[in-house]
Structures are given as structure tokens and as C-alpha cells.
Amino acid sequence: MSSSVFFSRSHYSGHVQGVGFRYQVVSIAKGFELTGWVKNLSDGRVELFVEGEESEASDFILAVESELDVFINHTEKESGFGKRQCSNFAILA
């Protein structure tokens, strides 16, 4: 029987593309035991998907949002539990 893992998906809008946002997210992620990805969306937003322990994921998202708050105007989030989808943390094209 496979166990489920906590996940969080965030969409950030503002001045989040063309400023190194995704690379900074990956740099922050190195300090956490998480898997997931970050990518630019065609509508100008950035999507962040993260999996792991709920408290670790929450701390990571808080770190991202506090460190990169100057670029973020609006955030939409959803979270829950599901099957693990990632084996590392990466930037997706």
C-alpha cells in the first residue's frame, strides 16, 4: 500500500518572470528536504509545486514568499495529500 504525501501548489503573479525568481526558489529549496518544481506560465505567472512533510513544505513556502515578496503581487494556493510525483526539485521549462 502506498502512502500519500502532502503537496502544495502556488501561483504567483506580479513581476515574477525575467527576474531570476525560479532560480532563487531552487536556491531556497536546497535548504529543505522537499521535492517539486517551479515553472513560468504563459500568462506571466510562476507556478510552484512542492511535496514533502507538511511542516517542511509550509516553512519552505514561507521562506520563498518572505524572500521574494518584492516581486509578488498576488498568490493563489491549494494543498492536499496525494501520490508522490517528483524525485527531486527542478525548474521546468
N, C-alpha and C positions, 0 to 999 in steps of 0.2 A: 504494500500500500504506500503510495507517495503522499508526502505531507505537503501542505500548501505553505507558501511564503508570502510575507507582506510585500505589497508593491504600492508605489505612489507615482502618479503621472501628473506633471505640472506643465502648464503652458504659460510662457512669459511673453508679454508684449511691452513695447517701449522701444528704446534704442538698443536692441539686443543682438542685432546682426551687424557684422563688419567691425566689431569692437573686441574680438577675442573672447567673447562670452563663453563659447563652448570649450575653449582651451582652458579657461580659468576654472570651469566646472570640473573638468577632468583633473586638474591640479588639486582642487579641493577634495575630490573623490579619493585621491591617493591616501588620505588620512583616515579613511573609513573602510570597514570590511563590508563592502556592498558590490553588487553587480548592476549593470544597467547601461543606458546610453543617453546621449544628448544629440539633437539634430536641429538644423534650421528647417523651418516650414516655408512653403511658397508664399504664404500670406504675411510674412515678415516676423512671425513669432518664432520662439525657440521652444521645443518640446524636450522635457526631461523625464526619463523613466528610470526608476530605481527599485531594486529588490534587496531584501535582507531583513534583519531584525527590525521590528517597528521602531524601537527607540533609536537605533543607529541611523535608520533612514530619516527619521524626524530631525535628529541632530544635524545630519548632512544637509538637508533642505534648509534648515535654519541658517547654517553656515553659508550656503550658496546665496540665499536671499539677503543676508546681512552684508556679505562681502560685495555683492554685485547690485545692491539696491539702487545705486545711482543710475543704472541702465533700465531698471524695471519700473513700468508704469502700472501694470495690471497683471494679476496672477489668477489662473484658474487651476484648481486641483481636484483630483479624485484619488481615492486609495481603496484598498481592499486586500483580499487574500486570493492567491491563485497559484497555478503551476509555475515553477521557475522557468524563465525564458532565456536568461543570459548566463554566460560563464565568466564574463569579465566586464569592465566598464570601458566604453568606447565612444568615439564620435562617429555618428552615422552621416553619410552623405545626404 
